[in-house]
């Protein structure tokens, strides 16, 4: 997904659990055909492990003839991570990939030194109406991988390990956690999981990674006596073992990893450890030097020049 401007999230209320460092409540922003809630980056927290961007897409319902239309746009220095709860998106990129993604599946596109892609609702779905609900995140690449060749990998739902029992269902999207390992190749140590709990079920979160967070999707959870509803990002302090209890049927995403190997600069759709590399990417897109997406001639122009943001 391309960067769209969004209001700063609302800081959360005070809470009693010392394990929670920051509570972020993303504001909803209407992009025309669908709404997004941006949890990262925010003024309270710029990154969690390698996660530098985290958007909730929808839930939205498209009427006949309507759909998602994110025109071709560029990326460098990151991997885009697309995961859906409902609906379907047609992914196309400058490598020649043309593939739909559906709920429970994973699209992992590594930009490296540069890639262009688009995300749209397929024509057949526009004839019947459709829905969209999911998470789009970006993970920054390690310094050694920032200039690697671009790549795209799709994982069917059956390829991602699912752990069940005691009222819990955990799909491990990427990384290593809960005694399992995802087959997804990552640039740095991390965890990303889709968790569903029945009412009363408890999920322990070990302090395996220094930077961890939880994003509530639906239902209600409780941590050390504090309750949280949908659409909130809970950023944890390092070193604490945390227990998450569902006070009603709940779904949430667990994300995190080790701190990055140095600061990252973010400008529009570009991430890099070097400001001069972002300046080069801007000029490359302005001059049409990025590879194009076959059969998708539109593109998003380079936006006005806000200053690059450095994280952390």
Helices and strands as residue ranges (DSSP letters): E 10-11, E 20-25, E 28-30, E 35-40, E 51-62, E 69-75, E 78-93, E 98-102, E 106-110, E 115-120, H 123-126, E 130-140, G 143-145, E 151-155, G 157-159, E 162-165, E 168-177, E 180-181, E 190-197, E 202-205, E 211-223, E 226-228, E 233-236, E 242-257, E 264-267, E 270-272, H 275-286, E 309-311
